[in-house]
Amino acid sequence: MQILHVYKDYFPIFGGIEGNLQQIAELQAAQGHDVTVLVTNPSRLSTRETINGVKIIRAQRLATIASTPLSLALPYQLRRQKPDMVHLHFPYPVAEVSQWLFNRKIPYVITYHSDIVKQQSILRFYNPILRRVLRNAARVMPTSKNYMLSSRYLRPILHSCTPAPLGIDPTPYLSEQSTVNSQQLTVLFLGRHRYYKGVDVLLRAFVDVPNAKLIIGGDGPERQKWEALKAELNLGTRVTFLGSIPEEQKAALYQRADLFVLPAVNRAEAFGIVLLEAMASGLPCITSELGTGTSFVVQHDDTGIVVPPSQPAALATAINRLSQNPALGRAMGNRGRQRVLDEFTIERMVGRIERVYQEVLSS
């Protein structure tokens, strides 16, 4: 099968969607498909290369506005491709509009990673086109049933939606499981330091979490603000900011922890790949109820605890509960690891997508 994936960025640019796209494309290529990825090129030149069996076209980028690369070369390249299936990774309006306008004869599916949350001014103009793009897709694949049912854009087209949860390679995270240290709990957050991640809520919660330390891995635009809040709350050496963590060091970082927390505060946190990594590492997880994939990945009182967003007191109560009950944390961690192995591997993710392709082409 000839497959064309379209998004704004690809490896070596790192991000949740970029990483997911790379995993899908490389496994599909390894399975014998003819796979091309069409993205934009930050260097403003159009280039072609092949990485791990995947043909990559990087179309010339003119500018980037509101996190959206603008490219006239991308729709041109899209029209030139003649795949059996176009796979769009939403949200990227340039790709979606280009497919809808110039490439309608080829069926397309959409992995719906997230609603457009922050760019509301752009959304006012894009909204009518977005709804048409979604209606005309052969299939829309939200990353969880939770997101599908809670998105105002997906609810009108539930008949054409098939959830396709994300997956990881769990192998790097399957070393000896951490055990909760009742003397001093080690809590871990790992991720880009963005407004919706809710680390400020975690810091405020930590004021009421005795006998514990917090490790914060990653970097981003909110880091300076969060470090200032740490000082304001007099958390001192109990909280450590590590900065960016190389990919090859992530597994070891998870193994240093007893508990993982993703305290996200709005729907921009659509799934939470870090939750899968933490669960594969044997860690119990605490996350927020946002109507998104966070509370689909972490099942409340089974593989972790789900709390209301933006409520430091509720978050502190959940952390203290696991701190005071190590056996409960170990049991949740074991169940979480098994859930990843059963439901969230790369192979299962790509298998679900393959079934959607076949259903679309056969119909």
N, C-alpha and C positions, 0 to 999 in steps of 0.2 A: 504494500500500500504506500502511495506517496502522500506524505503528511507535511503540511506547512503550519508551523507555529508562529504566531505573530504577537509581539509585545514591544515594549519600549527599550528594554535593556536585557543583557545576557552576560554570562561569565566572560571576563573576570570581574564584572560589577556585581557586588554582593547585595543580597536582599532576600526577603522571604519568597517572593514570587519568582525572582531570578533563579534562586536555588532550586525551587520546585520545578520550574521549567527545564532547567538543565538535567535534573534527574529523570524526568519523563522522556525528554528527547534522546538522551543517551541510552536509556533502557530500550526504547522503541527501536533505535538504530541497531542495538545489539541483538534484538529479536528478528532482524532482517528487513525492517521497513526502510524506505527511502525518506529520510527526515531532513527537512530544511527549517531553519529558524530565521525569521525576518525581524530585525530590530533596528534601532537607530544607533548612530556612531557619534559619541561625544567629540571626536576629533574633527568633525565636519567633512569627512571624506567618506565615500562609499567604498566598502571593501568586502572581500569574500575570503573565507578560509574554512577549513574542516578541522574540527576538534572531536576526538573520540567517536568518529563515524558520523558526526552531525555536521551538515553543511550550514554555514552561518553567513547570512547576508546582513551587513551593517550599512544601513542607508544613511546618506548625508543628513545631518541635523542642522537646522537653521538657528534655532534658539530653544530655550526651555522657559516656559511660563507656567507658574503654579504647579510645579513638578511634572509638567507635561512637555516632553520633547516635541517640537514642531518640525515636520519633515515633508517636503514635496517629493522627495525621492522614494519614500516608503510606499505611498499609493501607486507610484509608477512601477516599482518592483513587484508589488502585490498583483497588479494587473498582468504582469509578464509570467507569473507562476501558474502552472496548470496541475495542481495536486488533485488527488481524489478527495481530500478532506482538508479544510482550513480550520485550525484550532486557535481561537482568540483567547487571550488571557486578560480578563477584565479586572480593573479599569485601565484602559488606554484609549481615549476618544479618537485619536487619529487613526488607529487601526480599525476600530469599530465602524467609523463613518466610511473609511476607504473600502472596507469589505462590502458594506451595504450599498454604496454608490456604484462601485466599479467592478465587483466580482460576484454578482448575485447568482450566476449560473452554477457556481461551485458551492456545495453545501458547507455550512460552517456550524461549529459548536463553540460554546463559550464556557470556559472555567470562570465562574463568578467568584472571585476571591473576596470582594468587599464592595459594599455600597460606596459611592462617592460621599465622604463624610465632611471633609474640611473645606473643599473648594465650592462653597455654596453659590458664590456669585457666578461661576462658570456653569454650575448645574442648572441655574434658572434658564439659560439659553440652550443647554444641551439636553434638557429633560425630554422634550418631544421626540428628538432624534433617538435618544437612548431607548425610549419605550418601543420605537419601531425596530431598532436593531435587535432588541430582545425578542420581540414578537416574530421576527423573521428568521431567527436562529433555528436550526433543525433540532437542537437540544441545548439547554442551559444546565451547567453542572455546578451548583453551589457546593461549597466544601463541607457543608453539614446540613442536616434537616432543620436544625435550629435556625440557621441563617435563612434558609429558604422560607420558613414560615413567618419569620419576623421582618423580612425585607419588604418595604412597600412597593418595590419595583418587581419583586418576584411573585408576590401573592397573586397578581392578575394572570400569571402565566404558569401556574403550578402544573398544568397538564403537560407542559413541555420541559419540566425540570426533573433531573435525576441527580440526587446528591452523589458526589464523588469525593470522599474525604481524602485529605492529603496523607502522605506517608513519608517515612524516613528509612534509611539503612540503620537498623538498630545495633549492628555488630560492634561498632566502637564503644557502645555504652553498656555492654553486657558483662563487664568485669565484676568482681566481687561486690555485692550489694552493700551500700552504706548501712550502718545501724545508728539509731538515734542515741546520742550521748546525753544522759539525763542530767549530767553536771552542767553542761553548757551547750545548748542547741545551736547548730550552725545553720542559718537560713541563707538561701541563695536567691538572688535575682540575676538574670542574664538577658540582655537584649539591648536594642537601640534605645538611647535615652531620648525618647519622644514624649510629647505632652500626654498622649493617651495611655502610656504604660502605667501611670499611677504610682510611681516610686515615691512621690511626695506623700501619698496616703500610707505607704509602707513605713516610711520614716516616722510619721506621726504615730502610727500604731506601735512602733518599737519603743516608744516612751513607756508603754505599759506592758512590755515583754521583758521580765527580769531573766537573768542568767542565760542570755543568748547573745550571739553575735550575728551580724549581717554582712554578707559579702555581695557587693554590687558589681557585676561585670558588664562591660560594654561601654559605649561612648555615644555622644550625640549632642544635639542643641540644648537639652535641658540639664546637662551635667553640672554646669556652674551653679545654676539655681538650686539644684538638689544638694550640692555640697554646702551651699550657704545655709540651707534649711537644716542640714545635719549639725552645723555649728550653732545655729539658733536654738536647736532643741537639746544642746549639750550632750550629744550622743557619743562624742569622743572616739576612743579606740574600739568601741563596740561595733562601729560601722566602718567598712573599708571599701573604697572605690578602687577597682583594679584597672579601669580603662579597657581598651579593646583587647579581646581575647582571640588569638589565632585559632583557626578551625581545628588544628591538630591538638590543641590544648583543652578544648571544651570538655571532652570526656573526663579528663583528670579533675577538672574543676567541679563537675557534678559529683564526683566521688568524694570530694572534700566536704560535701554538705550532708545534712540530715533531712532537710525539707526545702522544697522549691516553692517560691511564691511569684505569681504573675497577677499583680493587683490592678489590671487594666480598668479604665474608667469610661470608655465609650466604644462604639461599634467599629472604630478603626482597627481594633484588635479583633480580627475576624475569625481566627482559628487558634494560633499559638503553637507553632512548630516546637518551640522550646519546651512546651509541656510534654510533647512526645519524647523528646530527648531526656528530660528529667525522669519521666515514667520508665523509659527503657533502662535508665540507670538505677532503678529500684527506689526512687524517691517518692514519698507522698507529696501531693501538690495541693496548694491552695490557690484558687483563682476567683474571678468575679462573675456574677450572673449578668450578662449583657445581651442575652438573646442571640448569641453568636456561638461559634464553635468551641469557645472556652469551656462552657458547661456541657458540651457534648463530649469533648475529649476527657475532661475530669468529671467523673460521675460522683455526685455528692454522697458522702458517707460510705463510698465504696473504694474508689482509687484516690480520694482526697476530700477536700472540703470546698464548697462553693459559697461565697459570701456576697452580700450586696455591694455594689461598687461605691467608692468614695466614702466609706464608713470605717475610719481607723479603729473604732472600738470593736466592731464586729471582726475585723481582721486580727486584732490583737487577741481576742477571745479564741479564734480558731488556731492561731499559732500556739497559744498557751495550752490549749487542749491537747495538741500533739506533743508538746514538750513534756507534759505531765503524764502522758500515756505512750511510752515508747513502743509497746507491743502493738498498739493500734496503728502507729506510723509504719511499723515494719509490715503489718498485714496489708495496709493500703498500698505500700510500695510494691509488694509482691503481686498484688492484683493488677496494679497499674502496668507493671512490666509485661505481664501476660496479655493484657488488653492491647498493648502495642504490637506484640508478636502475632496476635490473632487478627487485628483489624487495621493496623496502620503501617504496614511495611510498603516499600516502594513497589514491590511486585503486586501487592493487592491494589494499590492505587492505579498502576498502569493497566492492570487487568480490568478494572472497572471502566476505565476510559476506552479500552479496546472494545469492550462489549457495546458501549454507546456508539462508537464508530460503526461497528457492524450492523447494529440496529438501524442507524440512520441510512447507511448505504443500501441495505436490503429493502428499505421502504421507499 
